[in-house]
Amino acid sequence: MRPTRKNVLLIEDNEDHALLISRQLKDPNYGITLNRADSLSTAKAFLTGAKVDAILLDLYLPDSQGLETVTLVVKDHPMIPVIVLTSLNDERVALDALQHGAQDYLCKDELNGKMLFRAIRYSIERNRLIGIKDEFISTVSHELRTPLTSINGSLSLIVAEASAEQTMESALDLVKVAQRNCERLVRLVNDLLDIQKMEAGKYGITTEPVELVSLIKQAIESNAGYAHKYRVDLKFEADVQESWVTGDADKLSQVMSNLLSNAEKFSPKGSVVLVQLGSLETAARVSVADKGKGIPEALQSYLFEKFTQVDSSTRREKGGTGLGLSICKRIIELHGGQIGFSSTIGKGTTFSFELPVIAAPVDESVL
């Protein structure tokens, strides 16, 4: 499959160099649309109205010289990765360019198409990961600050009114608010710890027979309050009376809770989140379907990566850190299963996972 086309701006005043680079990137398999500006001022005008995924930048232009060129471009367009192209094969200059914000530094005399394409692709991906990291830090800061503010406010009111005629009922309400926000913080910290354990190879599961119909019903019951908050209904359908798998009931409940809460918070008010359990030849298939906006195609290949947010513009309203689906994927894989999704913009999304089934365990008490 060919990569998604990328728009690249070459800022180069030398005609011969520009022609060479254009030829090196003409391979249709690279998926590069190359635009050119022969000065910094021309580049700035182009960048005002165009979407650019990466910039190839010559250090010496008619209206800008040396590392100042990098500084000016990065300052005005910090979200676009910059790859410096120069005739100077100087390690010191290369390091200085990186310190001024460039993603990479390539010597023109050593260029070839594969090298140039690889540098472009890697710089775009690095920039995307940096953006995800920054988004995650911002999101976690908010997710921590909001419940802490609420807890502090509730406790401050209790302290302030301790000497007044405060009823037990009003004090209990404030304590409940603080408790709910403490639980929210615990979930956040647990997600962070789970991710750290997974990356360190220290995340394990217990193995015992688990009955999925009962587990799903319990998960739906536990998430009923969350569904009520977003004014959506939960419906469960199963084509079997029971379905047994080997695994960790707590971890599988965590997966169900995450899929349900995602479906609930991204569903329109008054809609139904449908949970289904089906029996395949050697596996059980669990699906959670919503009627939300759907997942943009550009995000679908990254959806199970850490810190991915379906719509970062709504994260303040919806909450979440972008860790849940990554954790779900790892849990299902540890159970020998697989997880995936299908999504249609404007119609909704269905997440599903499959687990190997086992025979129902024998109840020794009736023998």
C-alpha positions as CSV (number, residue, x, y, z in Angstrom):
1,M,0.0,0.0,0.0
2,R,1.4,3.4,-1.0
3,P,1.8,6.0,1.8
4,T,-0.5,8.9,2.1
5,R,0.7,11.7,-0.1
6,K,2.7,14.3,1.8
7,N,3.1,18.0,0.8
8,V,6.7,19.1,1.1
9,L,8.0,22.6,0.6
10,L,11.6,22.9,-0.7
11,I,13.1,26.3,0.1
12,E,16.1,26.4,-2.3
13,D,17.4,29.2,-4.5
14,N,19.8,27.1,-6.5
15,E,18.1,25.9,-9.7
16,D,20.4,22.9,-10.2
17,H,20.0,21.7,-6.6
18,A,16.2,22.2,-6.7
19,L,16.0,20.1,-10.0
20,L,18.1,17.3,-8.5
21,I,16.0,17.1,-5.4
22,S,12.8,17.1,-7.5
23,R,14.1,14.2,-9.5
24,Q,15.1,12.3,-6.4
25,L,11.6,12.5,-5.0
26,K,9.7,11.8,-8.2
27,D,9.2,8.1,-7.5
28,P,5.4,7.7,-7.2
29,N,5.9,5.2,-4.4
30,Y,7.2,8.0,-2.2
31,G,3.9,9.8,-2.3
32,I,5.6,13.2,-2.2
33,T,4.1,16.4,-3.7
34,L,7.0,18.8,-3.9
35,N,6.5,22.6,-3.9
36,R,9.4,25.1,-4.2
37,A,10.2,28.6,-2.9
38,D,13.4,30.3,-3.9
39,S,13.6,32.7,-0.9
40,L,12.4,32.9,2.6
41,S,9.9,35.6,1.9
42,T,8.4,33.5,-0.9
43,A,8.2,30.5,1.4
44,K,6.4,32.6,4.1
45,A,3.8,33.7,1.5
46,F,3.3,30.1,0.4
47,L,3.0,28.8,4.0
48,T,0.3,31.3,4.8
49,G,-2.3,29.5,2.7
50,A,-1.0,26.0,2.2
51,K,-0.9,22.8,4.2
52,V,2.7,21.6,4.4
53,D,3.8,18.3,6.1
54,A,7.6,19.0,6.0
55,I,10.1,21.6,4.9
56,L,13.4,21.0,3.1
57,L,15.5,24.1,3.9
58,D,18.7,25.4,2.4
59,L,20.7,27.4,5.0
60,Y,21.8,30.1,2.6
61,L,19.0,32.1,0.8
62,P,19.0,35.5,-0.9
63,D,17.1,37.0,2.1
64,S,18.4,34.9,5.0
65,Q,21.8,33.4,5.9
66,G,22.9,30.5,8.1
67,L,21.3,29.2,11.2
68,E,19.1,32.3,11.5
69,T,17.2,30.8,8.6
70,V,16.3,27.8,10.7
71,T,15.4,29.9,13.7
72,L,13.0,32.1,11.6
73,V,11.2,29.1,9.9
74,V,10.8,27.1,13.2
75,K,9.6,30.2,15.1
76,D,6.9,30.9,12.6
77,H,5.9,27.3,11.9
78,P,6.8,25.2,15.0
79,M,4.4,22.3,14.0
80,I,6.1,21.7,10.7
81,P,9.3,19.5,10.8
82,V,12.3,21.2,9.1
83,I,15.1,19.2,7.4
84,V,18.2,21.3,6.7
85,L,19.9,20.8,3.3
86,T,23.4,22.2,2.9
87,S,26.6,21.8,1.0
88,L,28.5,22.1,4.3
89,N,29.5,18.6,5.6
90,D,30.2,20.0,9.1
91,E,29.2,18.1,12.2
92,R,29.2,21.3,14.4
93,V,26.8,23.1,12.0
94,A,24.6,20.0,12.0
95,L,24.3,20.0,15.8
96,D,23.7,23.7,15.8
97,A,20.9,23.3,13.3
98,L,19.3,20.6,15.4
99,Q,19.6,22.8,18.5
100,H,17.9,25.6,16.6
101,G,14.9,23.4,16.0
102,A,15.6,21.4,12.8
103,Q,14.6,17.7,12.8
104,D,17.4,16.5,10.6
105,Y,20.5,17.7,8.7
106,L,21.5,16.3,5.3
107,C,24.5,17.1,3.1
108,K,23.5,17.8,-0.5
109,D,26.5,16.0,-2.0
110,E,25.5,12.7,-0.3
111,L,21.7,12.8,-1.1
112,N,19.8,10.1,-2.9
113,G,16.1,9.6,-3.2
114,K,15.7,6.9,-0.6
115,M,17.7,8.8,2.0
116,L,15.7,12.0,1.4
117,F,12.4,10.2,1.5
118,R,13.4,8.4,4.7
119,A,14.4,11.6,6.3
120,I,11.1,13.2,5.4
121,R,9.0,10.3,6.6
122,Y,10.9,10.0,9.9
123,S,10.8,13.7,10.6
124,I,7.0,13.8,10.0
125,E,6.5,10.8,12.4
126,R,8.8,12.3,15.0
127,N,6.9,15.5,14.9
128,R,3.6,13.6,15.2
129,L,4.9,11.8,18.3
130,I,6.1,15.1,19.8
131,G,2.6,16.5,19.3
132,I,1.1,13.5,21.0
133,K,3.5,13.8,23.9
134,D,2.6,17.5,24.4
135,E,-1.1,16.7,24.1
136,F,-0.8,14.0,26.7
137,I,1.0,16.3,29.1
138,S,-1.6,18.9,28.7
139,T,-4.4,16.4,29.0
140,V,-3.0,14.7,32.2
141,S,-2.4,18.1,33.7
142,H,-6.1,18.9,33.2
143,E,-7.3,15.5,34.3
144,L,-5.3,15.9,37.6
145,R,-6.1,19.5,38.2
146,T,-9.9,19.2,37.8
147,P,-10.6,16.5,40.5
148,L,-8.0,18.0,42.8
149,T,-9.7,21.4,42.6
150,S,-13.1,19.8,43.3
151,I,-11.7,17.8,46.3
152,N,-10.0,20.9,47.7
153,G,-13.1,22.9,47.3
154,S,-15.3,20.3,49.0
155,L,-12.9,19.9,51.9
156,S,-12.5,23.7,52.2
157,L,-16.3,24.1,52.5
158,I,-16.5,21.4,55.2
159,V,-13.7,23.1,57.2
160,A,-15.3,26.5,56.8
161,E,-18.7,25.4,57.9
162,A,-17.4,23.1,60.6
163,S,-18.2,25.6,63.3
164,A,-21.5,26.7,61.7
165,E,-24.8,24.9,61.7
166,Q,-23.9,22.4,59.0
167,T,-26.2,19.5,58.6
168,M,-24.9,16.0,58.4
169,E,-26.6,15.6,55.0
170,S,-24.8,18.6,53.4
171,A,-21.5,17.5,54.8
172,L,-22.1,14.0,53.4
173,D,-22.8,15.4,49.9
174,L,-19.5,17.3,49.9
175,V,-17.6,14.1,51.1
176,K,-19.3,12.1,48.2
177,V,-18.0,14.7,45.7
178,A,-14.5,14.4,47.1
179,Q,-14.8,10.6,47.0
180,R,-15.9,10.5,43.4
181,N,-13.0,12.7,42.4
182,C,-10.5,10.6,44.4
183,E,-11.8,7.5,42.5
184,R,-11.2,9.4,39.2
185,L,-7.6,10.1,40.3
186,V,-7.1,6.5,41.2
187,R,-8.2,5.3,37.7
188,L,-5.9,7.8,36.1
189,V,-2.9,6.7,38.2
190,N,-3.8,3.0,37.6
191,D,-3.8,3.6,33.8
192,L,-0.3,5.2,34.0
193,L,1.0,2.4,36.1
194,D,-0.5,-0.2,33.8
195,I,1.2,1.4,30.8
196,Q,4.5,1.5,32.6
197,K,4.3,-2.2,33.6
198,M,3.4,-3.2,30.0
199,E,6.4,-1.4,28.6
200,A,8.6,-3.0,31.3
201,G,7.2,-6.4,30.5
202,K,5.9,-6.8,34.1
203,Y,2.2,-6.7,33.4
204,G,0.6,-10.1,33.9
205,I,-2.8,-11.8,34.2
206,T,-4.2,-14.6,36.2
207,T,-5.8,-17.5,34.4
208,E,-9.1,-19.1,35.5
209,P,-12.4,-20.0,33.8
210,V,-14.4,-16.8,33.2
211,E,-18.0,-16.8,32.0
212,L,-18.6,-13.9,29.6
213,V,-22.3,-13.5,29.8
214,S,-22.2,-12.8,33.5
215,L,-19.1,-10.6,33.2
216,I,-20.7,-8.5,30.5
217,K,-23.9,-8.1,32.5
218,Q,-21.9,-7.0,35.5
219,A,-19.9,-4.5,33.4
220,I,-23.1,-3.0,32.0
221,E,-24.6,-2.7,35.5
222,S,-21.5,-1.0,36.7
223,N,-21.5,1.5,33.9
224,A,-25.3,2.3,34.1
225,G,-24.6,5.5,36.1
226,Y,-22.1,6.7,33.4
227,A,-24.7,5.9,30.7
228,H,-27.3,7.9,32.6
229,K,-24.9,10.9,32.8
230,Y,-24.7,11.0,29.0
231,R,-28.3,10.1,28.6
232,V,-27.8,7.0,26.6
233,D,-29.2,3.5,27.0
234,L,-27.3,0.2,27.2
235,K,-28.6,-2.9,25.5
236,F,-27.2,-6.4,25.6
237,E,-27.8,-9.2,23.1
238,A,-26.3,-12.7,23.2
239,D,-26.8,-15.7,21.0
240,V,-25.7,-18.1,23.8
241,Q,-26.7,-18.7,27.4
242,E,-23.1,-18.8,28.5
243,S,-19.6,-18.6,27.1
244,W,-16.5,-19.6,28.9
245,V,-12.9,-18.4,28.3
246,T,-9.7,-18.7,30.3
247,G,-8.4,-15.4,31.7
248,D,-8.4,-12.7,34.3
249,A,-11.9,-11.6,35.1
250,D,-10.8,-8.2,36.5
251,K,-8.7,-7.4,33.5
252,L,-11.5,-8.4,31.1
253,S,-13.9,-6.3,33.1
254,Q,-11.5,-3.4,32.7
255,V,-11.6,-3.8,28.9
256,M,-15.5,-3.9,29.0
257,S,-15.6,-0.8,31.2
258,N,-13.3,1.1,28.9
259,L,-15.2,0.2,25.7
260,L,-18.5,1.0,27.3
261,S,-17.4,4.3,28.7
262,N,-16.0,5.4,25.4
263,A,-19.2,4.4,23.6
264,E,-21.3,6.2,26.1
265,K,-19.4,9.5,26.1
266,F,-19.2,9.7,22.3
267,S,-22.8,8.8,21.7
268,P,-25.6,11.3,21.0
269,K,-28.1,11.8,23.7
270,G,-31.1,9.4,23.5
271,S,-29.2,6.8,21.5
272,V,-28.5,3.2,22.4
273,V,-25.1,1.5,22.9
274,L,-25.5,-2.1,21.7
275,V,-23.4,-4.8,23.4
276,Q,-23.4,-8.2,21.6
277,L,-21.9,-11.5,22.4
278,G,-21.6,-14.0,19.6
279,S,-20.3,-17.5,19.2
280,L,-17.7,-18.3,16.5
281,E,-16.3,-21.7,15.7
282,T,-13.5,-21.5,18.3
283,A,-13.9,-18.1,19.8
284,A,-16.3,-15.8,21.5
285,R,-16.8,-12.4,19.9
286,V,-17.8,-9.3,22.0
287,S,-18.8,-6.1,20.3
288,V,-19.7,-2.6,21.6
289,A,-21.4,-0.4,19.0
290,D,-22.3,3.3,19.3
291,K,-24.1,5.8,17.0
292,G,-21.5,8.6,17.4
293,K,-19.6,10.7,14.9
294,G,-17.2,7.9,13.9
295,I,-13.4,7.9,13.8
296,P,-11.6,10.0,11.2
297,E,-9.7,7.9,8.7
298,A,-6.5,9.7,9.4
299,L,-6.5,8.5,13.1
300,Q,-7.6,4.9,12.5
301,S,-4.2,3.4,12.1
302,Y,-3.0,5.0,15.3
303,L,-6.1,4.3,17.4
304,F,-4.5,1.7,19.7
305,E,-1.3,3.6,20.2
306,K,-0.7,5.3,23.6
307,F,-2.1,8.8,24.1
308,T,-4.2,8.8,20.9
309,Q,-7.3,11.0,21.3
310,V,-10.1,10.5,18.8
311,D,-11.0,14.2,19.0
312,S,-8.5,16.2,21.1
313,S,-10.8,19.3,20.7
314,T,-13.4,17.7,23.0
315,R,-11.0,16.1,25.5
316,R,-11.8,18.8,28.1
317,E,-15.5,17.9,27.9
318,K,-15.2,14.2,27.5
319,G,-12.1,13.6,29.6
320,G,-9.6,10.7,29.2
321,T,-5.9,10.4,28.6
322,G,-5.8,8.3,25.5
323,L,-4.4,5.3,27.3
324,G,-7.5,3.1,27.6
325,L,-7.5,1.5,24.1
326,S,-3.8,0.8,24.3
327,I,-4.3,-1.0,27.6
328,C,-7.3,-2.9,26.2
329,K,-5.3,-4.1,23.2
330,R,-2.5,-5.4,25.4
331,I,-5.0,-7.2,27.8
332,I,-6.8,-8.9,25.0
333,E,-3.5,-10.0,23.4
334,L,-2.4,-11.4,26.7
335,H,-5.5,-13.6,26.6
336,G,-4.6,-14.9,23.2
337,G,-7.3,-12.8,21.5
338,Q,-7.5,-9.9,19.1
339,I,-9.3,-6.6,19.2
340,G,-10.3,-4.3,16.4
341,F,-13.0,-1.8,15.2
342,S,-15.0,-0.6,12.3
343,S,-16.2,3.0,11.9
344,T,-18.2,5.1,9.5
345,I,-18.2,8.8,9.7
346,G,-21.6,10.1,10.8
347,K,-22.9,6.6,11.6
348,G,-20.9,5.3,14.5
349,T,-18.2,2.9,15.6
350,T,-18.1,-0.7,16.7
351,F,-15.3,-2.1,18.8
352,S,-15.0,-5.9,19.0
353,F,-12.7,-8.4,20.5
354,E,-12.4,-12.2,20.2
355,L,-11.2,-14.7,22.8
356,P,-10.6,-18.4,22.5
357,V,-13.5,-20.4,24.1
358,I,-13.1,-23.4,26.4
359,A,-15.6,-26.0,27.6
360,A,-17.7,-25.1,30.6
361,P,-15.9,-26.2,33.8
362,V,-17.4,-29.2,35.6
363,D,-19.2,-28.3,38.9
364,E,-17.6,-30.8,41.3
365,S,-20.1,-30.0,44.0
366,V,-22.8,-31.9,42.0
367,L,-20.7,-35.0,41.4
